[in-house]
Amino acid sequence: MTDQETQEVLVDESPISPVRPKQERQNSLEKHLQHRPDPQELKDRHILLDTKAAPALQSAAHDLERQRATDSLKKGLERRPQREDLVERNILPDSTAAPAIQAQQRELKKHMRADSLNEKISHRPKPEDLVKEGVLHEDPTALYEERIEDEYAKREGGA
C-alpha cells in the first residue's frame, strides 16, 4: 500500500493554465488596451480602411476603387507599343537572347564589328596607289599636313 500512497502523492493536480485572480486579469486587459494601436496607425498599416463612407458602403467603395485601378491598367496596356515598334525605335535590343546574356551578346557584336573594320582597313590601298591609278588627284595626307601646320601657326600667333 505504500506504493499506492507514493503514487497518489506524485500526481500533479494543478490546472494546465494558471488561474489568475480576477483583479490580475482586469489589469492585464487594461495593459493590452493601453498598448492598442490608434486608428490612424491601423489605417497606415492597411488594417482599417481609410474612408469617410458609411461602414455599409465601405466594401462597395473599395470594390469601385479596385475596378478603377484595373480599368486604368487595362487602358495603359492597350496604349503600350508593340515590341516590334520599340525595336524599330532602338528602345529595345533586337535580340531573342535571354536578358542575362544580352550584355555579352552586345560586347561580342562590338568586337566582331571592330575586327571586321580592322580587316577591311588592312586591305585598303595606300593613297599613293590611288593617285597612280587616277582615283585621287593628289595625296590627301599632304593636304591634312598643311591644314595641321596652318592650325598650329594660328594658335601660336594668337597666344
Salt bridges, closest charged atoms under 4 A:
GLU24 OE2 - ARG20 NE 3.91
GLU41 OE2 - ARG45 NH1 3.66
ASP50 OD1 - LYS43 NZ 3.93
GLU65 OE2 - ARG68 NH2 2.67
GLU107 OE1 - HIS111 NE2 3.62
GLU119 OE2 - HIS123 ND1 3.34
GLU151 OE2 - ARG155 NE 3.36
